[in-house]
Amino acid sequence: MLANKTIVLGVTGSIAAYKAADIASKLAQAGAKVEVVMTESATKFITPLTLRSITSRPVVTDMFESTTEFSIEHVALAEAADVLVIAPATANIIAKVAAGIADDMLSCTVLATKAPIIVAPAMESNMFQNPITQENLVKLKARDFTIVEPGYGRLASGKVGLGRIAEVERIIGTIKQVLGRSKDLAGKRIVVTAGGTQEPIDPVRHLGNRSSGKMGYAIAEAARDRGAAVSLITAPVSLPEPVGIDVVPVKTAAGMKEAVDKVAAQADVLIMAAAVADYQPKTVAESKIKKETTSLTLELVRTPDILAEIKGNFLRVGFAAESEDIVANARQKLERKQLNLIVANDITDPTGGFGSDTNKVTLIDRDGKVESLPLITKREVADKILDKVVGLLNKGARVL
Ligand SMILES: Cc1cc2nc3c(=O)[nH]c(=O)nc-3n(C[C@H](O)[C@H](O)[C@H](O)COP(=O)(O)O)c2cc1C
């Protein structure tokens, strides 16, 4: 989604300026056209040459450098921008922008652009927590600037505190989220479930499955990038928490049902990508089960069926992990669960499925249309599913 986007990256005079190189590099690798504007102070921390080499674009540092190529740049970049990101943002640039001052190329571009603006503050905690800085940030938020809040950590002074620039992944996630606002899922509420539920046996053991959560997380991120408001109900996974998504952690099938019941009522689409346990131990031992007998029998009972009782006028998308008769079995599940679309997964295929970054799926809708996709990344699968979802929403297909 970053491909062919023009991202103006404003870099200011913070010790965190070196992080701009990482941000620029990741954006450029994703196919974005990155136009860097540096303040004079920023050039004391990192050279324009570094950023020019990373982006393969000229770096603007001086408003009055009037070569043919750059002569109108103080408005040209503002107009070309799909998004303007100031990372790192000093207390100084935040104050200038809040006051409407335009005395260098970056502050001029900020005032001149109609593109969304993202600001990632980086400074000593006293500077950040100073009421003046805080008031300036409130002003920017009121003007629809998106602030990527700094974190707590080691600062340039050697002290530990609040003011450390947000992680690069967080800044890039925010850029994607902001760029997604005008996309085909703008204004839609999408609930995604992900991960494998864990059904407790005793205080230290559970019954689980091999779901990594990657497919569900990819769908949630793709939906966010296409402008949806996304809730992600997730069983335990070892994936980083996605940015700009309302994440609801759960553990068991029963916990997932409770969370889905709560959030799905208002949703336009429910996508059940989680591997929900079919059975749970009938009783959970209060203390750790001891290794005393040669065998142990666990009695299992059915877990609640999340889709069976849920009410609401939303589109339902399910997953079917199958090892044989994939299309026929998935079709049956589509009928049984009253889904609008089912994504059938061949779990015997070693190249896709559990844990991997790729997947090979077949999409089946209620009109009987069957689309077998090649082995592609989970993110690409996610976008294919969402293409179908957009088509179904446009057709007015909802609960059946
Ligand atoms: C070593 C050093 C590190 C600095 N780090 C920061 C910082 O992280 N955040 C900040 O707001 N200012 C920092 N400053 C102060 C700014 O560089 C100064 O306010 C400057 O005027 C900012 O200019 P600019 O906003 O035009 O880039 C630092 C200054 C020095 C000398």
PDBQT file of the ligand as one rigid body, heavy atoms in Angstrom, charges set to zero:
ROOT
HETATM    1  C1  LIG A 501      22.961  16.909  21.188  1.00  0.00    +0.000 C 
HETATM    2  C2  LIG A 501      21.614  17.549  21.070  1.00  0.00    +0.000 A 
HETATM    3  C3  LIG A 501      20.505  16.760  21.081  1.00  0.00    +0.000 A 
HETATM    4  C4  LIG A 501      19.231  17.308  20.973  1.00  0.00    +0.000 A 
HETATM    5  N1  LIG A 501      18.146  16.487  20.985  1.00  0.00    +0.000 NA
HETATM    6  C5  LIG A 501      16.917  17.040  20.916  1.00  0.00    +0.000 A 
HETATM    7  C6  LIG A 501      15.773  16.206  20.935  1.00  0.00    +0.000 A 
HETATM    8  O1  LIG A 501      15.847  14.982  20.984  1.00  0.00    +0.000 OA
HETATM    9  N2  LIG A 501      14.562  16.791  20.869  1.00  0.00    +0.000 N 
HETATM   10  C7  LIG A 501      14.400  18.148  20.807  1.00  0.00    +0.000 A 
HETATM   11  O2  LIG A 501      13.259  18.612  20.782  1.00  0.00    +0.000 OA
HETATM   12  N3  LIG A 501      15.485  18.958  20.757  1.00  0.00    +0.000 NA
HETATM   13  C8  LIG A 501      16.731  18.440  20.811  1.00  0.00    +0.000 A 
HETATM   14  N4  LIG A 501      17.811  19.264  20.779  1.00  0.00    +0.000 N 
HETATM   15  C9  LIG A 501      17.601  20.708  20.634  1.00  0.00    +0.000 C 
HETATM   16  C10 LIG A 501      17.259  21.058  19.189  1.00  0.00    +0.000 C 
HETATM   17  O3  LIG A 501      18.294  20.624  18.323  1.00  0.00    +0.000 OA
HETATM   18  C11 LIG A 501      17.039  22.565  19.039  1.00  0.00    +0.000 C 
HETATM   19  O4  LIG A 501      15.841  22.911  19.761  1.00  0.00    +0.000 OA
HETATM   20  C12 LIG A 501      16.943  23.023  17.615  1.00  0.00    +0.000 C 
HETATM   21  O5  LIG A 501      16.703  24.414  17.583  1.00  0.00    +0.000 OA
HETATM   22  C13 LIG A 501      15.823  22.322  16.885  1.00  0.00    +0.000 C 
HETATM   23  O6  LIG A 501      15.723  22.811  15.562  1.00  0.00    +0.000 OA
HETATM   24  P1  LIG A 501      14.685  22.238  14.515  1.00  0.00    +0.000 P 
HETATM   25  O7  LIG A 501      13.409  22.037  15.212  1.00  0.00    +0.000 OA
HETATM   26  O8  LIG A 501      14.602  23.304  13.466  1.00  0.00    +0.000 OA
HETATM   27  O9  LIG A 501      15.280  20.999  13.962  1.00  0.00    +0.000 OA
HETATM   28  C14 LIG A 501      19.090  18.727  20.862  1.00  0.00    +0.000 A 
HETATM   29  C15 LIG A 501      20.230  19.517  20.818  1.00  0.00    +0.000 A 
HETATM   30  C16 LIG A 501      21.468  18.936  20.915  1.00  0.00    +0.000 A 
HETATM   31  C17 LIG A 501      22.687  19.834  20.856  1.00  0.00    +0.000 C 
ENDROOT
TORSDOF 0
